[in-house]
Amino acid sequence: MPVKTEKFDNAADIAAKIQEAEPVEAASLWIDVAENRTLAIKVHESLGQEGRVRLAEKLQEAIKNFE
């Protein structure tokens, strides 16, 4: 079941949760975030360059789990 982003106070909290999450959970969070363009932009900015790279790696790992 997807983790809903509404329980987090702001984009920085969501970014932190994504960074701490295992790949499948991070992917689920990102899917929830992506439904809101404004929120997605804020989370993307909050992740920073290194966090965005790690998110991409986690997304790739999550996809491998479903292949």
N, C-alpha and C positions, 0 to 999 in steps of 0.2 A: 504494500500500500504506500503511495507517495507521501512524503513528508510535506506538509503544507507550510508555506512560508509566512502565513499570517501570524504565526506564533512568535515570530522574531520582530523586534522593535524597529529595525532599520536595515538599510542595505549593508552596512558594515557588519552587523550581527549575522546576516545571511551569508556574507562572504566568509566570515570566520567559520561558520558551520560547514560550508562547502569545503573549506581548506582542511577541516578536521575529519570530514566524513570519508568513509570507505567509498570506492568507486561507484557502486550501484546507488548508494544513498546520495552521493554528490550529483550523479546524473538525474536522479529523481528531483532533487532540489532545483537543479538548473532548469529542468523542464517546467516546473512550477513557476520559477522566476521568469522564464521566457514568455509566459502568457501575458505579462505586463511589460511592454516595451520600456517605459520610463524606469521601472524597477530594475529591469535587466541592464540598462545602461548604468545605473547607479551601482549595482552589484559588480558589474564588469570593471568599473573604475575603482571600486573598493578593493578588488582582488589584486590590483597592481600587475605589473608585467610577469613577475615570477608566479603569482597566483593564477593568472590566466593560462600560463604554460602548464602548470600542475593540473588545472581543471581539464585542459585538453587531454593530458595524459590519463586522467581518471576516466574521462568519457570514452577514450579509446579502450581502456581496460574493461569498462562496463560493457561495451559492445562485444568484446571478445567472450564475455561470459554468456552471451546470448547466441553466439554463432554455433 
